[in-house]
């Protein structure tokens, strides 16, 4: 429980990787603020479980990551009601897949807002609170697509490359304040989002479940296995340890060898 007394604010943590981060921080005793969309009863159930796990408080904030004023308000609410934030995880993300000449400009705007700009607004709002205590951890979920491209993902690849640039810059700016900033770059992670795509892909491509998993989803991943959300979260927890205080400005892959190829 080395995070007792600390507060972690995780965007996009009502499902998938974000929820795994929240659970992992709570298991180490952190108070957590979760965020994201979803069904109110399910979110409340997760919030209550997180509080029970940590023995600390847990709150949900519905801030929309496309709205900078809501991001700032969420950080200030976290500070007022939970303290901190000592740990900030920029994790909310969306995807849209289309060739650039068919890519709707409003999808470009949404992906850039949620996957890139929200991280900048979060860091800008949270860093003064971290500086005040001389300790902080900023973690951003990037992606293998922060290092390599795939066709039809121009907005996602641009946003994920962009968060690495923000992270490197901010890491330099806060280096003498006890604050680190890093990206974690997963390959294909087994989340509800990925799982829910399988039946549709089976239907539209006339493939079996195994063919979708192995020949479509895991084609780029040398291990031929999904990364589990808990593996990503475990690295985030390590980055919060004192032993990780010299790891800053990095982009750490958790991708089964994808970006080694
Ligand atoms: P997910 O869909 O399960 O989770 C996304 C979260 O973001 C949800 O909580 C959702 O409610 C929230 N969200 C979406 N739009 C939002 C908005 N406007 N404001 C606030 N919250 C919003 O997906 P996931 O797979 O867990 O993805 C989490 C992060 O991991 C994303 O940044 C994604 O790009 C990244 N990632 C995922 C994979 C993968 O294979 N699943 C791989 C690499 C990177």
Boltz pocket constraint, residues with backbone or C-beta under 6 A from the ligand:
constraints:
  - pocket:
      binder: B
      contacts: [[A, 11], [A, 12], [A, 13], [A, 14], [A, 15], [A, 16], [A, 17], [A, 18], [A, 35], [A, 36], [A, 37], [A, 38], [A, 62], [A, 63], [A, 64], [A, 65], [A, 66], [A, 90], [A, 91], [A, 92], [A, 93], [A, 94], [A, 114], [A, 115], [A, 141], [A, 142], [A, 143], [A, 144], [A, 185], [A, 186], [A, 187], [A, 188], [A, 189], [A, 190], [A, 191], [A, 192], [A, 193], [A, 194]]
      max_distance: 6.0
